[in-house]
Amino acid sequence: MHRIPRDHPRYESLLIRQRIVSGSERGLAVRQGLLAHGRGEAFDYLLGERTNPEARAALRAAAAALLLARRPVLSVNGNVASLAPVEMARLASAIPGAALEVNLFHRTEGRARRIGRELESARNKLGRRARWPRLFAGGPDARLAGLSSDRARCHREGMFSADVVLVPLEDGDRARALKRAKKLVIAIDLNPLSRTARAADITVVDNLVRALPGLLRQVEGLRGAPRSRLLRIRDGFDNKANLQKALGRILRRLAALSRTRRPAAPGQ
Ligand code: PTJ
């Protein structure tokens, strides 16, 4: 792997880029995933590469929804498996009753099973006392209605019967299909304009690599809170209004930047 000098001004961003490239070389992410990552990077740049207050509000609502769920499922695709397998496993292990499910747009059984193995080896990094969540990878046995892509293929005991589904880095159509199936959908997507961001009940406009540890902190902070409090947090969240605020933030930031010579992102 190419060595990135620690003093490079874009060290963090290049490191994350390296992870997705390595994931693609190991057959976890598809090449299209590299393009998706580039689009994400562009939005991250516009957002200032930090977790903004809108993302924090969404993370709190997402944590409450996941803790209230009867059957929460966290969906994993090639990009997620490349960027944050351990963080994803750690989050699933912190949410009572949560399962992980590999769900792919460009589905092959070989890749689904490889991603499953990546998540299994992530388990070994969690520590002995961690609860190991149920994992659904290869061999889907159900279909989500109204979706013609391979994303429809899922597990009856997993996503098919889930009541709350976390869909990081999604491609749009499935979020709608999940909604039609009466599931509460939580998206993590840097693009506040995407169809997924708009279709979800709770959209975290933040980079997956920051959002997952942030979500874990919220889950740990709210675990054991009274149900009434969790309901207030979840139901008091307005996704449309929050997305408008995220867009407003980008606009204000660009307006301010257009008046200065300051770099737009750290180490531009
Ligand atoms: O592994 P597969 O076959 O399931 O394919 C996965 C990809 C990502 C290729 C597939 O879902 C896809 O084509 O997605 P899209 O339509 O490109 O959408 C991905 C969304 O994620 C875009 O809105 C990006 O802005 C956003 N995104 C990219 N990287 C990140 C991100 N959001 C949060 N964090 C990121 N690191």
Residues whose N, C-alpha, C, O or C-beta is under 5 A from the ligand:
A	BS01	PTJ	V30 Q32 G33 A36 H37 R39 G40 N77 G78 N79 N103 L104 F105 H106 R107 L169 E170 D171 I188 D189 L190 N191 S194 D206 N207 L208
